Amino acid sequence: MNHHADGEDIVQETYVRLYDYRRTRPVADAAAFCFTVARNLVHDHFRQRSALPPTSDLSDEIVCARPRAEEVLDYRQRVEILVRALKVMPPLRREVFLRRRLDGTASATIAADLQLSIAAVDKHCTRAVADLRLALERRGLPPGAAR
């Protein structure tokens, strides 16, 4: 089981929900919104995982279905860092990144909507990902992996 990928999925789903929510109504505190969504997603993830039938024999070790406190804190810290990084990102870069990576909008569509070249859309996405990775690295967190 890849716990690192689970964390990445939760962070991405948090941003998807923030973006979708913001399309219809304002969010007064994006960080608080993201913390709440991420917390709920973590709980849902572990609830679903505990409902699955065991894939191997039972071990002598009893495992709690809830996330460890360190994991929850790590996810929360990552969400906070990424929210701040998105807030300071240049608006065009942020918009292109959110539309491309979170909405899944095709580069050609974004390019046409924003009167950019496809190469410019791709470059904005690349720089946005680099900005997000750098924000995590500055805080001593490896990108895409829980501690």
Backbone as JSON, one array per atom type, in Angstrom:
{
  "sequence": "MNHHADGEDIVQETYVRLYDYRRTRPVADAAAFCFTVARNLVHDHFRQRSALPPTSDLSDEIVCARPRAEEVLDYRQRVEILVRALKVMPPLRREVFLRRRLDGTASATIAADLQLSIAAVDKHCTRAVADLRLALERRGLPPGAAR",
  "N": [[0.86, -1.18, 0.0], [0.63, 2.19, -0.85], [1.34, 4.74, 1.01], [2.31, 7.28, 0.64], [1.31, 8.09, -1.82], [-1.37, 8.13, -1.15], [-1.47, 10.33, 0.55], [-0.79, 12.37, -1.26], [-2.99, 12.22, -2.94], [-5.01, 13.04, -1.2], [-4.27, 15.68, -0.65], [-4.47, 16.76, -3.24], [-7.21, 16.33, -3.78], [-8.26, 17.98, -1.83], [-7.59, 20.51, -2.81], [-9.03, 20.46, -5.18], [-11.64, 20.44, -4.22], [-11.66, 22.9, -2.88], [-11.29, 24.64, -5.05], [-13.58, 24.03, -6.62], [-15.6, 24.78, -4.82], [-15.08, 27.49, -4.52], [-15.85, 28.41, -6.98], [-18.54, 28.88, -6.92], [-19.15, 30.29, -4.63], [-17.83, 32.61, -2.18], [-14.83, 32.05, -0.22], [-14.03, 32.66, 2.98], [-11.8, 32.08, 4.62], [-9.35, 30.44, 3.34], [-7.37, 28.67, 4.21], [-8.44, 27.57, 6.6], [-10.68, 26.36, 5.51], [-9.44, 24.47, 3.82], [-8.07, 22.93, 5.75], [-10.23, 21.78, 7.13], [-11.51, 20.33, 5.07], [-9.4, 18.6, 4.32], [-8.99, 17.2, 6.72], [-11.45, 15.85, 6.93], [-11.3, 14.3, 4.61], [-9.11, 12.67, 5.21], [-10.13, 11.25, 7.38], [-12.28, 9.96, 6.06], [-10.84, 8.44, 4.21], [-9.44, 6.6, 5.85], [-11.61, 5.37, 7.06], [-12.81, 4.11, 4.87], [-10.72, 2.44, 4.14], [-10.55, 0.78, 6.37], [-12.88, -0.6, 6.11], [-12.5, -2.35, 4.07], [-12.0, -5.77, 3.08], [-9.59, -7.84, 4.74], [-6.38, -8.22, 3.23], [-4.43, -9.99, 3.71], [-3.2, -12.52, 5.97], [-4.05, -12.19, 9.42], [-2.03, -10.25, 11.52], [0.09, -10.33, 14.42], [0.15, -7.88, 15.39], [-1.84, -5.19, 16.41], [-3.61, -2.92, 14.58], [-4.54, 0.42, 14.47], [-7.34, 1.84, 12.88], [-7.58, 4.5, 12.4], [-5.86, 7.49, 11.3], [-2.47, 8.09, 12.26], [-1.53, 10.51, 14.68], [0.67, 12.01, 13.9], [0.59, 11.75, 11.13], [-1.79, 13.07, 10.45], [-1.18, 15.66, 11.35], [0.98, 16.16, 9.66], [-0.25, 16.14, 7.12], [-1.97, 18.32, 7.45], [-0.12, 20.37, 7.84], [1.15, 20.37, 5.34], [-0.99, 21.08, 3.65], [-1.49, 23.67, 4.59], [0.94, 24.96, 3.92], [0.9, 24.69, 1.11], [-1.43, 26.08, 0.45], [-0.7, 28.66, 1.2], [1.41, 29.03, -0.62], [0.02, 28.95, -3.04], [-1.49, 31.26, -2.76], [0.4, 33.33, -2.97], [1.36, 32.98, -5.45], [1.78, 34.12, -8.83], [-1.16, 35.52, -10.31], [-2.02, 34.64, -12.94], [-0.49, 32.34, -13.37], [-1.39, 30.77, -11.24], [-4.12, 30.49, -11.95], [-3.94, 29.12, -14.42], [-2.64, 26.78, -13.56], [-4.52, 25.69, -11.67], [-6.74, 25.29, -13.34], [-5.69, 23.5, -15.22], [-4.4, 21.34, -13.78], [-6.13, 20.71, -11.65], [-8.82, 20.99, -12.5], [-8.58, 19.61, -14.83], [-8.73, 20.62, -17.35], [-8.08, 20.87, -20.79], [-4.91, 21.75, -22.19], [-4.98, 23.16, -24.61], [-7.53, 24.3, -24.57], [-7.38, 26.0, -22.35], [-5.34, 27.66, -23.25], [-6.61, 28.88, -25.45], [-8.76, 30.18, -24.15], [-7.4, 32.0, -22.49], [-5.84, 33.37, -24.2], [-3.21, 32.48, -24.77], [-0.22, 30.69, -25.72], [0.01, 27.14, -26.22], [2.39, 26.17, -25.28], [3.04, 28.16, -23.43], [1.05, 27.75, -21.52], [1.77, 25.19, -20.62], [4.27, 25.83, -19.56], [3.55, 27.58, -17.48], [2.24, 25.75, -15.81], [4.34, 24.01, -15.19], [6.05, 25.76, -13.81], [4.37, 26.43, -11.68], [4.11, 23.99, -10.31], [6.78, 23.71, -9.6], [7.01, 25.92, -7.89], [5.29, 25.09, -5.81], [6.58, 22.76, -4.94], [9.0, 23.88, -4.08], [8.08, 25.48, -1.99], [7.34, 23.52, -0.14], [9.83, 22.25, 0.23], [11.33, 24.33, 1.35], [10.33, 24.35, 3.88], [11.35, 22.09, 4.82], [10.15, 19.74, 4.03], [9.79, 16.87, 2.09], [8.61, 16.91, -1.25], [5.42, 15.57, -1.98], [5.5, 13.4, -0.23], [4.68, 11.93, 2.81], [5.97, 12.37, 6.08]],
  "CA": [[0.0, 0.0, 0.0], [1.46, 3.37, -0.99], [0.8, 5.81, 1.85], [2.72, 8.57, 0.07], [0.34, 8.42, -2.87], [-2.63, 8.47, -0.47], [-1.33, 11.72, 1.0], [-0.85, 13.23, -2.43], [-4.38, 12.22, -3.39], [-5.8, 13.84, -0.26], [-3.93, 17.09, -0.89], [-5.05, 17.16, -4.53], [-8.67, 16.38, -3.63], [-8.55, 19.18, -1.03], [-7.54, 21.66, -3.72], [-10.15, 20.34, -6.12], [-12.85, 20.87, -3.52], [-11.55, 24.34, -2.66], [-11.5, 25.29, -6.33], [-14.99, 23.88, -6.97], [-16.41, 25.57, -3.89], [-14.86, 28.91, -4.83], [-16.49, 28.77, -8.25], [-19.92, 29.25, -6.69], [-19.3, 31.17, -3.47], [-16.53, 33.01, -1.63], [-14.29, 31.36, 0.95], [-13.44, 33.7, 3.82], [-10.5, 31.64, 5.1], [-9.01, 29.28, 2.52], [-6.6, 27.71, 5.01], [-9.37, 26.86, 7.48], [-11.48, 25.51, 4.62], [-8.6, 23.34, 3.4], [-7.84, 22.06, 6.91], [-11.45, 21.02, 7.39], [-11.7, 19.36, 3.99], [-8.34, 17.59, 4.41], [-9.28, 16.36, 7.89], [-12.55, 14.97, 6.58], [-10.83, 13.34, 3.62], [-8.26, 11.71, 5.9], [-11.03, 10.36, 8.13], [-12.98, 9.13, 5.07], [-9.86, 7.51, 3.65], [-9.19, 5.52, 6.8], [-12.86, 4.64, 7.24], [-12.94, 3.23, 3.71], [-9.66, 1.43, 4.2], [-10.85, -0.19, 7.42], [-14.05, -1.37, 5.68], [-12.07, -3.34, 3.08], [-11.61, -7.05, 3.68], [-8.13, -7.96, 4.87], [-5.74, -8.8, 2.05], [-3.47, -11.0, 4.16], [-3.51, -13.08, 7.28], [-3.94, -11.25, 10.53], [-0.74, -10.27, 12.19], [0.0, -10.22, 15.87], [0.1, -6.45, 15.69], [-3.16, -4.59, 16.25], [-3.43, -1.64, 13.91], [-5.67, 1.34, 14.58], [-7.8, 2.27, 11.56], [-7.47, 5.96, 12.28], [-4.48, 7.93, 11.01], [-1.65, 8.5, 13.4], [-1.56, 11.96, 14.89], [1.74, 12.62, 13.1], [0.14, 11.82, 9.74], [-2.79, 14.14, 10.35], [-0.46, 16.93, 11.46], [1.78, 16.34, 8.46], [-1.17, 16.53, 6.04], [-2.43, 19.69, 7.72], [1.0, 21.28, 7.59], [1.34, 20.44, 3.89], [-2.09, 21.86, 3.09], [-1.25, 25.08, 4.95], [2.07, 25.45, 3.11], [0.49, 24.78, -0.28], [-2.41, 27.17, 0.34], [0.07, 29.92, 1.2], [2.15, 29.11, -1.88], [-0.94, 29.31, -4.09], [-1.92, 32.65, -2.56], [1.44, 34.27, -3.42], [1.69, 32.67, -6.85], [1.2, 35.09, -9.77], [-2.54, 35.12, -10.61], [-2.16, 33.89, -14.19], [0.11, 31.02, -13.14], [-2.31, 30.06, -10.35], [-5.31, 30.14, -12.71], [-3.58, 28.08, -15.39], [-2.37, 25.55, -12.8], [-5.76, 25.15, -11.13], [-7.59, 24.8, -14.44], [-5.06, 22.35, -15.89], [-4.11, 20.21, -12.91], [-7.24, 20.35, -10.77], [-10.04, 20.81, -13.3], [-8.32, 18.69, -15.93], [-9.01, 21.29, -18.62], [-7.02, 20.66, -21.78], [-4.01, 22.9, -22.39], [-5.44, 23.93, -25.76], [-8.7, 25.08, -24.15], [-6.89, 27.08, -21.49], [-4.6, 28.59, -24.12], [-7.58, 29.66, -26.22], [-9.51, 31.04, -23.22], [-6.56, 33.05, -21.92], [-5.06, 33.93, -25.3], [-1.83, 32.08, -24.57], [0.16, 29.53, -26.51], [-0.02, 25.9, -25.44], [3.69, 26.11, -24.6], [2.96, 29.05, -22.27], [0.22, 27.06, -20.53], [2.61, 24.14, -20.05], [5.32, 26.46, -18.76], [2.91, 28.05, -16.24], [2.0, 24.57, -14.97], [5.64, 23.55, -14.72], [6.52, 26.71, -12.79], [3.5, 26.33, -10.5], [4.53, 22.79, -9.58], [8.08, 24.03, -9.01], [6.72, 26.82, -6.76], [4.7, 24.3, -4.73], [7.66, 21.9, -4.41], [9.94, 24.74, -3.36], [7.44, 25.87, -0.74], [7.47, 22.37, 0.77], [11.24, 22.03, 0.53], [11.78, 25.4, 2.26], [9.87, 23.97, 5.22], [12.0, 20.83, 5.15], [9.28, 18.6, 3.72], [9.95, 16.4, 0.73], [7.34, 17.01, -1.98], [4.67, 14.37, -2.3], [5.71, 12.26, 0.67], [4.48, 12.21, 4.23], [7.15, 12.01, 6.87]],
  "C": [[0.9, 1.24, 0.0], [0.86, 4.54, -0.22], [1.18, 7.2, 1.32], [1.73, 9.01, -1.0], [-1.01, 8.79, -2.26], [-2.6, 9.92, -0.01], [-1.43, 12.7, -0.14], [-2.28, 13.34, -2.94], [-5.25, 13.1, -2.5], [-5.52, 15.32, -0.47], [-4.56, 17.57, -2.19], [-6.57, 17.28, -4.42], [-9.08, 17.6, -2.81], [-8.57, 20.41, -1.94], [-8.68, 21.62, -4.74], [-11.42, 20.85, -5.46], [-12.84, 22.36, -3.23], [-11.87, 25.09, -3.96], [-12.97, 25.22, -6.74], [-15.88, 24.75, -6.09], [-16.32, 27.05, -4.23], [-15.52, 29.35, -6.13], [-17.91, 29.26, -8.04], [-20.13, 30.2, -5.52], [-17.92, 31.49, -2.89], [-16.13, 32.15, -0.42], [-13.55, 32.42, 1.77], [-12.03, 33.32, 4.26], [-10.14, 30.33, 4.4], [-8.24, 28.24, 3.33], [-7.51, 26.9, 5.92], [-10.24, 25.91, 6.66], [-10.69, 24.27, 4.24], [-8.32, 22.39, 4.56], [-9.05, 21.18, 7.18], [-11.67, 19.95, 6.33], [-10.66, 18.24, 4.1], [-8.59, 16.65, 5.59], [-10.39, 15.37, 7.56], [-12.12, 13.91, 5.56], [-9.95, 12.27, 4.26], [-9.13, 10.72, 6.68], [-11.77, 9.42, 7.17], [-12.06, 8.05, 4.51], [-9.66, 6.32, 4.59], [-10.46, 4.72, 7.12], [-13.05, 3.64, 6.09], [-11.92, 2.1, 3.76], [-9.97, 0.37, 5.25], [-12.05, -1.06, 7.03], [-13.69, -2.44, 4.66], [-11.73, -4.66, 3.76], [-10.1, -7.15, 3.75], [-7.54, -8.67, 3.65], [-4.71, -9.86, 2.44], [-3.91, -11.54, 5.5], [-3.34, -12.01, 8.35], [-2.56, -11.37, 11.16], [-0.96, -10.17, 13.69], [-0.15, -8.77, 16.3], [-1.32, -5.92, 15.46], [-2.95, -3.19, 15.7], [-4.71, -0.82, 14.07], [-6.03, 1.83, 13.19], [-7.69, 3.77, 11.36], [-6.03, 6.35, 11.98], [-3.76, 8.28, 12.3], [-1.68, 10.02, 13.48], [-0.5, 12.65, 14.04], [1.33, 12.75, 11.64], [-0.85, 12.95, 9.54], [-2.1, 15.5, 10.41], [0.36, 17.21, 10.21], [0.91, 16.78, 7.29], [-1.63, 17.97, 6.23], [-1.34, 20.7, 7.42], [1.22, 21.45, 6.09], [0.25, 21.3, 3.23], [-1.87, 23.34, 3.37], [-0.15, 25.69, 4.08], [1.63, 25.65, 1.66], [-0.55, 25.87, -0.51], [-1.68, 28.5, 0.3], [0.83, 30.1, -0.11], [1.23, 29.49, -3.03], [-1.35, 30.78, -3.98], [-0.89, 33.65, -3.09], [1.87, 34.03, -4.86], [1.1, 33.75, -7.76], [-0.19, 34.6, -10.22], [-2.71, 34.28, -11.87], [-1.63, 32.47, -14.01], [-0.84, 30.16, -12.29], [-3.55, 29.59, -11.13], [-5.03, 29.01, -13.69], [-3.38, 26.75, -14.66], [-3.66, 24.91, -12.29], [-6.65, 24.58, -12.23], [-7.01, 23.54, -15.06], [-4.97, 21.15, -14.97], [-5.28, 19.79, -12.04], [-8.54, 20.13, -11.53], [-9.84, 19.79, -14.42], [-8.64, 19.29, -17.28], [-7.81, 21.12, -19.55], [-6.19, 21.93, -21.95], [-4.49, 23.78, -23.54], [-6.63, 24.81, -25.4], [-8.28, 26.26, -23.29], [-6.18, 28.13, -22.33], [-5.57, 29.47, -24.9], [-8.34, 30.63, -25.32], [-8.7, 32.23, -22.74], [-5.65, 33.73, -22.95], [-3.56, 33.73, -25.07], [-1.49, 30.98, -25.56], [0.09, 28.3, -25.61], [1.29, 25.76, -24.67], [3.67, 26.99, -23.35], [2.13, 28.41, -21.16], [1.05, 25.98, -19.84], [3.69, 24.72, -19.15], [4.75, 26.99, -17.45], [2.69, 26.89, -15.28], [3.31, 24.07, -14.37], [6.16, 24.46, -13.62], [5.68, 26.65, -11.53], [3.88, 25.12, -9.66], [5.87, 23.04, -8.9], [7.9, 24.95, -7.8], [6.21, 26.03, -5.56], [5.75, 23.38, -4.1], [8.63, 22.72, -3.57], [9.36, 25.17, -2.02], [7.55, 24.75, 0.29], [8.92, 22.17, 1.19], [11.79, 23.09, 1.49], [11.39, 25.1, 3.7], [10.44, 22.62, 5.64], [11.16, 19.59, 4.89], [9.53, 18.15, 2.3], [8.62, 16.46, 0.0], [6.74, 15.64, -2.19], [4.87, 13.19, -1.37], [5.47, 12.69, 2.1], [5.72, 11.75, 4.97], [7.04, 10.65, 7.45]]
}
